[in-house]
Amino acid sequence: MLSRWKDWGLVPCIVLIATSFPLPVLAQEVREIEPDQIAPLVADSSNDKPLVVHYTSDDGSCSHCMENNAFIATAAQRLSDNFDFVAVTLNPWRQFFDTPNGKVATDFQIGQGFPLSGVPAVMIFANGEPVQLLPGANPSLDTALETAFNVISDQQVVVRGDVSVANIPPSQFETYVNAFSADKPLLVTLSSTDEDCPHCLSGNAKVDDVSRYLSSDYVFARIDYDPWQSVSEDTQTTAYLDQFAVAVNGLPTSLLFYRGKLLGTVVTNGRDLRTVLSQALPAIKEADQ
């Protein structure tokens, strides 16, 4: 069952289908705002209710937007006491990445560590911090938001903290997997601090940043090869990974383990590494039961 997690990478862009049906009207609990109002509202969420931002479109040809408008309306009617709901309308949906308003929204989301790959998408903020991105049309949106609110209420929201990535030598790889993946998933990144490997340096920064938010849910470790070409000389790691039928074809390479088993690979330099790990966590736990 765990094999379905192999070769994780970016959340795929959402394919939006043209339609001529009218766009459902958002509920009165969902307030329309402009993209440049998102940042101030997020800052205000540190002193008020958690904030739900619905990125959508009303240009009439985004069927998934229409669906999610209805889903967000239902959720807002049920959960308006728990969240503040706002909607950001980006038109046209096919070119919103290139429009001035779209760029404001997408740049903001990139800065939060949760880049948009399409509309519709729902972003949750609490205590001035990003919590979760829910991409696409989601019929269970109200349930997902209710779960998120329970986590927030229990003060389990991970606030940005210190980098929490252990640097280990190759000789400790297998021992670390067996010792530290028992209770939490373990992400081990094979990388380098060699300036001749720019992808390694950018990947290291991304893993470091993700660890600031997710260290209560994941264990993070990194094995550095300097110079980066020396990874080919690490026969011990090669032999260990052979049992999982995995070959290291380049750096950086991130491997996800749980209870001593390899779940799969994760794209280290994926723009939404944090989203991938956040959304994978419940399924990892469920698959283990």
Disulfide bonds with the S-S distance in Angstrom:
Cys62-Cys65 2.23
Cys197-Cys200 2.10
